[in-house]
């Protein structure tokens, strides 16, 4: 436990993760209300939308409207993702905080399902995007390896395959004179187990001991928080998560694909371990309850239903003081 970080950084992805897969329709004003509420919890990054083909992801058809309507709070980055230059062209026309990123999938088949490009074509596209980012003055701060722990199309993914993907992305970044702030390893379709997290993170760390790593964990089979715990014990201090456990990948090849690990559950666990997040857990719980009402069906978060321990601890503390 000596490697536990003192503080972790959380990238909230609930709006984008959730509204890309919810059958909806979800009103634009409700999406905006949710993003604004999340920004009041102490979160410093809220991923609001994705700029993708609305024919494939109907829930993102109003992405520009959402981006334009949010009343932004100073100190909070309201972000988005795009998968190609067409998406980035739309993104940079909005007031969202747009940064560039590199991406690759450890599964070639998933890459085709997700972006209509195999890995070789993806690398070509990445070079075009890097040229676009340079021309527009858009910073490039991260890279992501998707399906880093397994794939519903190709099966198990070897840690060495993930390591090779990281190497390709680092080589590409270096060719453009870019130093990445972090490399995300994504359990895109929910295959990860604690042992697999140890193996994959270990394989990457063995090659690049000082490379800042981030984990994008899904909870399809209920091991999401267990995987996060192992990552914390390995010193990982950067996570993507989703309020109330919203979301899932629409191209996972699995109807039961779940969203990212639940933000309030991760925050609760971190706080109970003495790890700071800068987030007001009770405010975050209210956001989770809000979004469950908006989508109109139960969501998988646990702490949103169980509540925090604050009100139970206070009387004990008061009694001890007396």
C-alpha atoms as a printed R data frame, in Angstrom:
    type eleno elety resid chain resno       x       y       z
1   ATOM     1    CA   UNK     A     1   0.000   0.000   0.000
2   ATOM     2    CA   UNK     A     2   3.049   2.291   0.224
3   ATOM     3    CA   UNK     A     3   2.709   3.279  -3.433
4   ATOM     4    CA   UNK     A     4  -0.754   4.781  -2.956
5   ATOM     5    CA   UNK     A     5  -0.997   8.275  -4.453
6   ATOM     6    CA   UNK     A     6  -1.862  11.103  -2.064
7   ATOM     7    CA   UNK     A     7  -4.257  12.600  -4.602
8   ATOM     8    CA   UNK     A     8  -5.879  11.395  -7.824
9   ATOM     9    CA   UNK     A     9  -7.140  13.240 -10.876
10  ATOM    10    CA   UNK     A    10 -10.570  12.290 -12.176
11  ATOM    11    CA   UNK     A    11 -11.811  12.997 -15.688
12  ATOM    12    CA   UNK     A    12 -15.626  12.954 -15.624
13  ATOM    13    CA   UNK     A    13 -17.028  11.351 -18.786
14  ATOM    14    CA   UNK     A    14 -20.631  10.716 -17.780
15  ATOM    15    CA   UNK     A    15 -22.330  13.138 -20.187
16  ATOM    16    CA   UNK     A    16 -20.449  11.876 -23.217
17  ATOM    17    CA   UNK     A    17 -20.349   8.226 -22.141
18  ATOM    18    CA   UNK     A    18 -23.977   8.203 -21.112
19  ATOM    19    CA   UNK     A    19 -25.717  10.186 -23.793
20  ATOM    20    CA   UNK     A    20 -23.946   8.293 -26.582
21  ATOM    21    CA   UNK     A    21 -25.714   5.076 -25.638
22  ATOM    22    CA   UNK     A    22 -28.931   6.091 -23.836
23  ATOM    23    CA   UNK     A    23 -31.933   5.341 -26.081
24  ATOM    24    CA   UNK     A    24 -33.370   8.745 -25.192
25  ATOM    25    CA   UNK     A    25 -34.291  11.092 -26.479
26  ATOM    26    CA   UNK     A    26 -32.613  13.250 -23.821
27  ATOM    27    CA   UNK     A    27 -33.498  16.945 -24.007
28  ATOM    28    CA   UNK     A    28 -30.602  19.261 -24.806
29  ATOM    29    CA   UNK     A    29 -31.411  21.417 -21.781
30  ATOM    30    CA   UNK     A    30 -31.172  18.361 -19.502
31  ATOM    31    CA   UNK     A    31 -27.753  17.526 -20.901
32  ATOM    32    CA   UNK     A    32 -26.629  21.092 -20.258
33  ATOM    33    CA   UNK     A    33 -28.084  21.064 -16.732
34  ATOM    34    CA   UNK     A    34 -26.198  17.875 -15.918
35  ATOM    35    CA   UNK     A    35 -22.863  19.228 -17.212
36  ATOM    36    CA   UNK     A    36 -23.277  22.436 -15.231
37  ATOM    37    CA   UNK     A    37 -24.160  20.550 -12.040
38  ATOM    38    CA   UNK     A    38 -21.099  18.319 -12.350
39  ATOM    39    CA   UNK     A    39 -18.909  21.414 -12.597
40  ATOM    40    CA   UNK     A    40 -20.144  22.506  -9.146
41  ATOM    41    CA   UNK     A    41 -18.805  19.391  -7.395
42  ATOM    42    CA   UNK     A    42 -15.077  20.145  -7.552
43  ATOM    43    CA   UNK     A    43 -14.504  18.206 -10.759
44  ATOM    44    CA   UNK     A    44 -12.082  20.108 -12.977
45  ATOM    45    CA   UNK     A    45 -12.799  18.260 -16.224
46  ATOM    46    CA   UNK     A    46 -16.229  17.347 -17.613
47  ATOM    47    CA   UNK     A    47 -16.415  15.586 -20.983
48  ATOM    48    CA   UNK     A    48 -19.679  16.867 -22.385
49  ATOM    49    CA   UNK     A    49 -20.116  15.526 -25.925
50  ATOM    50    CA   UNK     A    50 -18.509  13.706 -28.816
51  ATOM    51    CA   UNK     A    51 -18.405  15.088 -32.342
52  ATOM    52    CA   UNK     A    52 -19.272  11.941 -34.268
53  ATOM    53    CA   UNK     A    53 -21.604  10.944 -37.078
54  ATOM    54    CA   UNK     A    54 -25.147  11.378 -35.688
55  ATOM    55    CA   UNK     A    55 -26.331   8.590 -37.974
56  ATOM    56    CA   UNK     A    56 -24.192   6.178 -35.980
57  ATOM    57    CA   UNK     A    57 -24.580   7.883 -32.591
58  ATOM    58    CA   UNK     A    58 -27.969   9.671 -32.565
59  ATOM    59    CA   UNK     A    59 -27.538  10.769 -28.963
60  ATOM    60    CA   UNK     A    60 -24.809  13.171 -30.082
61  ATOM    61    CA   UNK     A    61 -26.832  14.865 -32.827
62  ATOM    62    CA   UNK     A    62 -27.159  17.994 -30.648
63  ATOM    63    CA   UNK     A    63 -23.482  18.117 -29.638
64  ATOM    64    CA   UNK     A    64 -22.930  21.638 -30.966
65  ATOM    65    CA   UNK     A    65 -26.106  22.916 -29.264
66  ATOM    66    CA   UNK     A    66 -25.021  21.432 -25.929
67  ATOM    67    CA   UNK     A    67 -21.531  22.872 -26.262
68  ATOM    68    CA   UNK     A    68 -22.863  26.334 -27.053
69  ATOM    69    CA   UNK     A    69 -25.419  26.387 -24.228
70  ATOM    70    CA   UNK     A    70 -23.261  25.432 -21.238
71  ATOM    71    CA   UNK     A    71 -22.564  28.308 -18.852
72  ATOM    72    CA   UNK     A    72 -18.934  27.553 -18.139
73  ATOM    73    CA   UNK     A    73 -17.498  27.836 -14.641
74  ATOM    74    CA   UNK     A    74 -13.952  29.264 -14.407
75  ATOM    75    CA   UNK     A    75 -11.354  26.629 -13.614
76  ATOM    76    CA   UNK     A    76 -13.319  23.770 -15.171
77  ATOM    77    CA   UNK     A    77 -12.426  22.292 -18.544
78  ATOM    78    CA   UNK     A    78 -15.494  21.314 -20.548
79  ATOM    79    CA   UNK     A    79 -14.149  18.842 -23.079
80  ATOM    80    CA   UNK     A    80 -15.194  16.669 -26.000
81  ATOM    81    CA   UNK     A    81 -13.838  13.904 -28.180
82  ATOM    82    CA   UNK     A    82 -13.675  13.483 -31.944
83  ATOM    83    CA   UNK     A    83 -12.557  10.492 -33.955
84  ATOM    84    CA   UNK     A    84 -11.577  12.166 -37.206
85  ATOM    85    CA   UNK     A    85 -10.821  15.521 -38.804
86  ATOM    86    CA   UNK     A    86 -14.452  16.139 -39.674
87  ATOM    87    CA   UNK     A    87 -15.305  15.841 -35.997
88  ATOM    88    CA   UNK     A    88 -12.450  18.109 -34.935
89  ATOM    89    CA   UNK     A    89 -13.542  20.725 -37.485
90  ATOM    90    CA   UNK     A    90 -16.922  20.863 -35.698
91  ATOM    91    CA   UNK     A    91 -15.355  20.786 -32.254
92  ATOM    92    CA   UNK     A    92 -13.076  23.799 -32.719
93  ATOM    93    CA   UNK     A    93 -16.069  25.953 -33.663
94  ATOM    94    CA   UNK     A    94 -17.462  25.576 -30.136
95  ATOM    95    CA   UNK     A    95 -16.365  27.139 -26.816
96  ATOM    96    CA   UNK     A    96 -15.323  23.762 -25.387
97  ATOM    97    CA   UNK     A    97 -11.735  23.095 -24.291
98  ATOM    98    CA   UNK     A    98 -10.403  21.117 -27.243
99  ATOM    99    CA   UNK     A    99  -7.121  19.262 -27.084
100 ATOM   100    CA   UNK     A   100  -5.702  16.769 -29.511
101 ATOM   101    CA   UNK     A   101  -5.043  13.147 -28.713
102 ATOM   102    CA   UNK     A   102  -3.559  10.081 -30.305
103 ATOM   103    CA   UNK     A   103  -5.450   6.816 -30.383
104 ATOM   104    CA   UNK     A   104  -5.044   3.214 -31.339
105 ATOM   105    CA   UNK     A   105  -6.808  -0.012 -30.513
106 ATOM   106    CA   UNK     A   106  -5.003  -3.131 -29.372
107 ATOM   107    CA   UNK     A   107  -7.686  -4.974 -31.346
108 ATOM   108    CA   UNK     A   108  -7.625  -4.337 -35.073
109 ATOM   109    CA   UNK     A   109 -11.193  -5.636 -35.426
110 ATOM   110    CA   UNK     A   110 -12.531  -3.265 -32.774
111 ATOM   111    CA   UNK     A   111 -10.767  -0.397 -34.529
112 ATOM   112    CA   UNK     A   112 -12.714  -1.160 -37.708
113 ATOM   113    CA   UNK     A   113 -16.023  -1.327 -35.815
114 ATOM   114    CA   UNK     A   114 -15.271   1.900 -33.929
115 ATOM   115    CA   UNK     A   115 -13.837   4.164 -36.654
116 ATOM   116    CA   UNK     A   116 -14.126   2.213 -39.936
117 ATOM   117    CA   UNK     A   117 -10.318   2.103 -40.058
118 ATOM   118    CA   UNK     A   118  -7.846  -0.638 -39.206
119 ATOM   119    CA   UNK     A   119  -4.735   0.171 -37.188
120 ATOM   120    CA   UNK     A   120  -2.548   0.887 -40.213
121 ATOM   121    CA   UNK     A   121  -5.155   3.305 -41.573
122 ATOM   122    CA   UNK     A   122  -5.547   4.800 -38.097
123 ATOM   123    CA   UNK     A   123  -1.855   5.701 -37.928
124 ATOM   124    CA   UNK     A   124  -2.127   7.450 -41.301
125 ATOM   125    CA   UNK     A   125  -5.165   9.359 -40.043
126 ATOM   126    CA   UNK     A   126  -3.289  10.256 -36.853
127 ATOM   127    CA   UNK     A   127  -0.538  11.938 -38.879
128 ATOM   128    CA   UNK     A   128  -3.147  13.990 -40.727
129 ATOM   129    CA   UNK     A   129  -4.722  14.982 -37.426
130 ATOM   130    CA   UNK     A   130  -1.379  16.011 -35.942
131 ATOM   131    CA   UNK     A   131  -0.849  18.301 -38.919
132 ATOM   132    CA   UNK     A   132  -4.293  19.796 -38.313
133 ATOM   133    CA   UNK     A   133  -3.569  20.298 -34.602
134 ATOM   134    CA   UNK     A   134  -0.285  22.012 -35.392
135 ATOM   135    CA   UNK     A   135  -1.890  24.361 -37.920
136 ATOM   136    CA   UNK     A   136  -4.675  25.309 -35.485
137 ATOM   137    CA   UNK     A   137  -2.429  25.617 -32.434
138 ATOM   138    CA   UNK     A   138  -4.321  22.833 -30.653
139 ATOM   139    CA   UNK     A   139  -2.216  21.211 -27.911
140 ATOM   140    CA   UNK     A   140  -1.813  17.438 -27.955
141 ATOM   141    CA   UNK     A   141  -1.661  16.137 -24.407
142 ATOM   142    CA   UNK     A   142  -2.572  12.448 -24.370
143 ATOM   143    CA   UNK     A   143  -2.793   9.119 -26.155
144 ATOM   144    CA   UNK     A   144  -5.123   6.192 -25.601
145 ATOM   145    CA   UNK     A   145  -4.857   2.476 -26.326
146 ATOM   146    CA   UNK     A   146  -8.374   1.059 -26.555
147 ATOM   147    CA   UNK     A   147  -9.313  -2.583 -25.811
148 ATOM   148    CA   UNK     A   148  -6.079  -2.811 -23.821
149 ATOM   149    CA   UNK     A   149  -7.397  -5.655 -21.640
150 ATOM   150    CA   UNK     A   150  -9.480  -7.712 -24.053
151 ATOM   151    CA   UNK     A   151 -11.848  -7.555 -26.993
152 ATOM   152    CA   UNK     A   152 -15.247  -9.105 -27.722
153 ATOM   153    CA   UNK     A   153 -14.201  -9.617 -31.350
154 ATOM   154    CA   UNK     A   154 -10.606 -10.871 -30.964
155 ATOM   155    CA   UNK     A   155 -10.601 -12.279 -27.447
156 ATOM   156    CA   UNK     A   156  -7.730 -11.928 -24.995
157 ATOM   157    CA   UNK     A   157  -5.169  -9.204 -25.659
158 ATOM   158    CA   UNK     A   158  -1.559  -9.911 -24.745
159 ATOM   159    CA   UNK     A   159   0.193  -7.280 -22.588
160 ATOM   160    CA   UNK     A   160   2.952  -7.239 -25.210
161 ATOM   161    CA   UNK     A   161   0.413  -6.119 -27.826
162 ATOM   162    CA   UNK     A   162  -0.565  -3.179 -25.636
163 ATOM   163    CA   UNK     A   163   3.093  -2.341 -25.084
164 ATOM   164    CA   UNK     A   164   3.662  -2.322 -28.852
165 ATOM   165    CA   UNK     A   165   0.693   0.019 -29.351
166 ATOM   166    CA   UNK     A   166   2.077   2.402 -26.736
167 ATOM   167    CA   UNK     A   167   5.441   2.277 -28.521
168 ATOM   168    CA   UNK     A   168   3.824   3.170 -31.864
169 ATOM   169    CA   UNK     A   169   1.977   6.128 -30.330
170 ATOM   170    CA   UNK     A   170   5.063   7.405 -28.504
171 ATOM   171    CA   UNK     A   171   7.079   7.114 -31.700
172 ATOM   172    CA   UNK     A   172   4.449   9.107 -33.572
173 ATOM   173    CA   UNK     A   173   4.350  11.776 -30.875
174 ATOM   174    CA   UNK     A   174   8.138  12.012 -30.906
175 ATOM   175    CA   UNK     A   175   8.151  12.462 -34.683
176 ATOM   176    CA   UNK     A   176   6.036  15.577 -34.195
177 ATOM   177    CA   UNK     A   177   8.023  16.859 -31.216
178 ATOM   178    CA   UNK     A   178   5.208  16.143 -28.747
179 ATOM   179    CA   UNK     A   179   5.644  15.117 -25.115
180 ATOM   180    CA   UNK     A   180   2.493  13.413 -23.888
181 ATOM   181    CA   UNK     A   181   1.155  14.285 -20.437
182 ATOM   182    CA   UNK     A   182  -0.389  10.844 -20.085
183 ATOM   183    CA   UNK     A   183  -1.121   7.607 -21.891
184 ATOM   184    CA   UNK     A   184  -4.524   6.070 -21.213
185 ATOM   185    CA   UNK     A   185  -5.021   2.319 -21.138
186 ATOM   186    CA   UNK     A   186  -8.690   1.648 -21.834
187 ATOM   187    CA   UNK     A   187 -10.761  -1.357 -20.820
188 ATOM   188    CA   UNK     A   188 -13.171  -0.365 -23.574
189 ATOM   189    CA   UNK     A   189 -15.430  -3.407 -23.441
190 ATOM   190    CA   UNK     A   190 -15.014  -4.475 -19.823
191 ATOM   191    CA   UNK     A   191 -12.604  -7.406 -19.929
192 ATOM   192    CA   UNK     A   192 -10.145  -6.300 -17.250
193 ATOM   193    CA   UNK     A   193  -9.518  -8.191 -14.039
194 ATOM   194    CA   UNK     A   194  -7.190  -7.144 -11.217
195 ATOM   195    CA   UNK     A   195  -4.540  -9.608 -12.404
196 ATOM   196    CA   UNK     A   196  -4.814  -8.353 -15.984
197 ATOM   197    CA   UNK     A   197  -4.404  -4.763 -14.779
198 ATOM   198    CA   UNK     A   198  -1.238  -5.810 -12.979
199 ATOM   199    CA   UNK     A   199   0.104  -7.529 -16.081
200 ATOM   200    CA   UNK     A   200  -0.700  -4.811 -18.605
201 ATOM   201    CA   UNK     A   201   0.377  -1.887 -16.440
202 ATOM   202    CA   UNK     A   202   3.453  -3.872 -15.456
203 ATOM   203    CA   UNK     A   203   4.414  -4.547 -19.080
204 ATOM   204    CA   UNK     A   204   4.146  -0.864 -19.968
205 ATOM   205    CA   UNK     A   205   5.948   0.257 -16.811
206 ATOM   206    CA   UNK     A   206   8.766  -2.219 -17.415
207 ATOM   207    CA   UNK     A   207   9.490  -0.505 -20.760
208 ATOM   208    CA   UNK     A   208   8.783   3.094 -19.667
209 ATOM   209    CA   UNK     A   209   9.030   3.356 -15.846
210 ATOM   210    CA   UNK     A   210   8.353   7.102 -15.776
211 ATOM   211    CA   UNK     A   211   5.560   7.276 -18.354
212 ATOM   212    CA   UNK     A   212   2.439   8.863 -16.755
213 ATOM   213    CA   UNK     A   213  -0.394   6.351 -17.096
214 ATOM   214    CA   UNK     A   214  -4.141   6.821 -16.837
215 ATOM   215    CA   UNK     A   215  -6.831   4.141 -16.753
216 ATOM   216    CA   UNK     A   216 -10.184   4.198 -18.542
217 ATOM   217    CA   UNK     A   217 -12.023   1.358 -16.824
218 ATOM   218    CA   UNK     A   218 -15.467  -0.028 -17.619
219 ATOM   219    CA   UNK     A   219 -17.569  -2.096 -15.235
220 ATOM   220    CA   UNK     A   220 -19.258  -4.568 -17.572
221 ATOM   221    CA   UNK     A   221 -18.564  -7.568 -15.340
222 ATOM   222    CA   UNK     A   222 -18.457  -5.880 -11.959
223 ATOM   223    CA   UNK     A   223 -14.675  -5.717 -11.520
224 ATOM   224    CA   UNK     A   224 -14.278  -2.004 -12.263
225 ATOM   225    CA   UNK     A   225 -13.558  -0.780  -8.729
226 ATOM   226    CA   UNK     A   226 -11.404  -3.822  -7.965
227 ATOM   227    CA   UNK     A   227  -9.342  -2.929 -11.021
228 ATOM   228    CA   UNK     A   228  -9.114   0.683  -9.854
229 ATOM   229    CA   UNK     A   229  -7.955  -0.472  -6.414
230 ATOM   230    CA   UNK     A   230  -5.128  -2.511  -7.927
231 ATOM   231    CA   UNK     A   231  -4.192   0.474 -10.092
232 ATOM   232    CA   UNK     A   232  -4.104   2.738  -7.015
233 ATOM   233    CA   UNK     A   233  -1.845   0.233  -5.270
234 ATOM   234    CA   UNK     A   234   0.466   0.429  -8.297
235 ATOM   235    CA   UNK     A   235   0.591   4.215  -7.963
236 ATOM   236    CA   UNK     A   236  -1.801   5.138 -10.793
237 ATOM   237    CA   UNK     A   237  -3.241   8.565 -10.000
238 ATOM   238    CA   UNK     A   238  -5.328   9.404 -13.067
239 ATOM   239    CA   UNK     A   239  -8.717   7.884 -13.932
240 ATOM   240    CA   UNK     A   240 -11.662   8.361 -16.275
241 ATOM   241    CA   UNK     A   241 -15.041   7.742 -14.653
242 ATOM   242    CA   UNK     A   242 -18.742   8.304 -15.197
243 ATOM   243    CA   UNK     A   243 -21.254   9.782 -12.753
244 ATOM   244    CA   UNK     A   244 -23.803   7.158 -11.662
245 ATOM   245    CA   UNK     A   245 -22.018   4.618 -13.883
246 ATOM   246    CA   UNK     A   246 -23.649   6.054 -17.006
247 ATOM   247    CA   UNK     A   247 -22.760   4.835 -20.444
248 ATOM   248    CA   UNK     A   248 -21.118   2.117 -22.443
249 ATOM   249    CA   UNK     A   249 -19.526   1.721 -25.849
250 ATOM   250    CA   UNK     A   250 -22.090   1.342 -28.671
251 ATOM   251    CA   UNK     A   251 -19.558  -0.542 -30.804
252 ATOM   252    CA   UNK     A   252 -18.433  -3.072 -28.194
253 ATOM   253    CA   UNK     A   253 -20.139  -6.064 -29.787
254 ATOM   254    CA   UNK     A   254 -21.924  -6.741 -26.492
255 ATOM   255    CA   UNK     A   255 -25.413  -5.533 -25.537
256 ATOM   256    CA   UNK     A   256 -24.444  -5.588 -21.858
257 ATOM   257    CA   UNK     A   257 -21.519  -3.197 -22.267
258 ATOM   258    CA   UNK     A   258 -21.461  -0.939 -19.220
259 ATOM   259    CA   UNK     A   259 -20.142   2.544 -18.652
260 ATOM   260    CA   UNK     A   260 -16.978   3.687 -16.971
261 ATOM   261    CA   UNK     A   261 -16.435   3.002 -13.302
262 ATOM   262    CA   UNK     A   262 -18.857   5.100 -11.277
263 ATOM   263    CA   UNK     A   263 -17.373   8.468 -10.271
264 ATOM   264    CA   UNK     A   264 -19.013   8.761  -6.856
265 ATOM   265    CA   UNK     A   265 -18.099   5.145  -6.007
266 ATOM   266    CA   UNK     A   266 -14.466   5.829  -6.980
267 ATOM   267    CA   UNK     A   267 -14.436   9.072  -4.978
268 ATOM   268    CA   UNK     A   268 -15.917   7.334  -1.940
269 ATOM   269    CA   UNK     A   269 -13.300   4.567  -2.081
270 ATOM   270    CA   UNK     A   270 -10.469   7.057  -2.525
271 ATOM   271    CA   UNK     A   271 -11.605   9.196   0.396
272 ATOM   272    CA   UNK     A   272 -11.967   6.132   2.637
273 ATOM   273    CA   UNK     A   273  -8.351   5.275   1.759
274 ATOM   274    CA   UNK     A   274  -7.130   8.753   2.647
275 ATOM   275    CA   UNK     A   275  -6.637   9.769  -0.988
276 ATOM   276    CA   UNK     A   276  -7.675  13.306  -1.922
277 ATOM   277    CA   UNK     A   277  -9.807  14.058  -4.987
278 ATOM   278    CA   UNK     A   278 -10.888  17.669  -4.485
279 ATOM   279    CA   UNK     A   279 -14.493  16.553  -5.041
280 ATOM   280    CA   UNK     A   280 -17.534  17.122  -2.820
281 ATOM   281    CA   UNK     A   281 -18.968  13.605  -2.608
282 ATOM   282    CA   UNK     A   282 -22.417  14.663  -1.412
283 ATOM   283    CA   UNK     A   283 -22.748  17.143  -4.294
284 ATOM   284    CA   UNK     A   284 -21.702  14.429  -6.698
285 ATOM   285    CA   UNK     A   285 -24.321  12.061  -5.277
286 ATOM   286    CA   UNK     A   286 -26.977  14.681  -6.029
287 ATOM   287    CA   UNK     A   287 -25.743  14.817  -9.638
288 ATOM   288    CA   UNK     A   288 -26.062  11.035  -9.858
289 ATOM   289    CA   UNK     A   289 -29.632  11.151  -8.555
290 ATOM   290    CA   UNK     A   290 -30.426  13.966 -10.998
291 ATOM   291    CA   UNK     A   291 -29.227  12.017 -14.019
292 ATOM   292    CA   UNK     A   292 -31.075   8.871 -12.949
293 ATOM   293    CA   UNK     A   293 -34.267  10.952 -12.996
294 ATOM   294    CA   UNK     A   294 -33.379  12.426 -16.382
295 ATOM   295    CA   UNK     A   295 -32.754   9.077 -18.096
296 ATOM   296    CA   UNK     A   296 -35.772   7.538 -16.392
297 ATOM   297    CA   UNK     A   297 -34.332   4.187 -15.334
298 ATOM   298    CA   UNK     A   298 -32.086   2.799 -12.569
299 ATOM   299    CA   UNK     A   299 -28.343   3.389 -12.915
300 ATOM   300    CA   UNK     A   300 -25.662   1.103 -11.480
301 ATOM   301    CA   UNK     A   301 -23.943   3.465  -9.031
302 ATOM   302    CA   UNK     A   302 -23.888   2.183  -5.449
303 ATOM   303    CA   UNK     A   303 -23.014   5.251  -3.355
304 ATOM   304    CA   UNK     A   304 -25.758   7.293  -5.043
305 ATOM   305    CA   UNK     A   305 -28.269   4.954  -3.373
306 ATOM   306    CA   UNK     A   306 -26.398   4.163  -0.168
307 ATOM   307    CA   UNK     A   307 -25.262   7.738   0.439
308 ATOM   308    CA   UNK     A   308 -22.016   8.921   1.962
309 ATOM   309    CA   UNK     A   309 -21.050   8.217   5.584
310 ATOM   310    CA   UNK     A   310 -20.870  11.905   6.542
311 ATOM   311    CA   UNK     A   311 -24.135  12.104   8.470
312 ATOM   312    CA   UNK     A   312 -23.432   8.840  10.280
313 ATOM   313    CA   UNK     A   313 -19.965   9.915  11.385
314 ATOM   314    CA   UNK     A   314 -20.904  13.388  12.609
315 ATOM   315    CA   UNK     A   315 -22.887  12.317  15.720
316 ATOM   316    CA   UNK     A   316 -20.085   9.921  16.718
317 ATOM   317    CA   UNK     A   317 -17.507  12.677  16.375
318 ATOM   318    CA   UNK     A   318 -19.695  15.085  18.376
319 ATOM   319    CA   UNK     A   319 -20.202  12.506  21.119
320 ATOM   320    CA   UNK     A   320 -16.491  11.759  21.331
321 ATOM   321    CA   UNK     A   321 -15.743  15.478  21.628
322 ATOM   322    CA   UNK     A   322 -18.215  15.794  24.525
